[in-house]
Amino acid sequence: MTPTSTAAVLRPAQGHLARLRFPALGAVVTLTTPAALAPTVEAAIRGVFQDADQRFSAWRGGGEAQRVACGARSARDASPEFRAVYDLATAWRFRTRNAWTPRRRDDRLDLAGLARFLAFEEASGLLTRRRQRWGALGHRGGMRALVTVRAPRHGQGATPSLRATVDGSAGTLRQVSVLAPDTVTAGMWATAILAGGVDTLQLAATQQHVDVLGCGVGGEVWSTPAFRSVPPAA
């Protein structure tokens, strides 16, 4: 795959957009929907992220993630829910050929980034069951998730897990968007590509049902056919 000369621009949905923002897992979570959420739906979504925060946030004093990160407990001795996400993180490290890692530079385990994508996926399912649409794209006869990750500037504007992932990378990409069947796949590939650069972008492009748009620091753009097929905004 070679750089393309222009990048596709995805048109935002028309009409008023409602945004739900709250802190979770070391970041500010933002969900954008075409209409305001019913109070019961909003409470359920907040609950999804609150549960993930309590289990996987390394910044929550006395929490399970902090005990594992500090070495007070082994990941293998943690709860079944924690071990399941740990095993998934290990699988993603191998899948991305170590471009993404669940460990910080100080070698402490940090599952918050993966847990956040899992929470978004759960929230997406909840909204679908409640018949409310949100940030997914209809594509090739089905719904696909779009995740965009931007490189932090001098370590600012990013969670510790994202900074740890991109630290030491070649820095060839400043922004990556991935279109995939689910939020976890899109988010994990986007984060890995930002860290691994063009080589990881090429690897992701070989995956079935995964499309990539990468913007280089020098203005280069790499894109797979799904992104090139989206007409530029007028």
Buried (B, 14 or more C-beta within 10 A) or exposed (E): BEBBEEBBEBEEEEEEEEEBEBEBBBBEBEBEBBEBBEEEBBEBBBEBBBBBBBBBBBBBEEBBBBBBBEEEBEBEEBEEBBBEBBEBBEEBBEBBEEBBBBBBEEEBBBBBBBBBBBBBBBBBEBBEEEEBBBBBBEBEEEBBBBBBBBBBEEEEEBBBBBBBBBEEBEBBBBBBBBBBBBBBBBBBBBBBBBBBBBEBBBBBBEBEBBBBBBBBEEEBBBBBEBBBEBEEEE
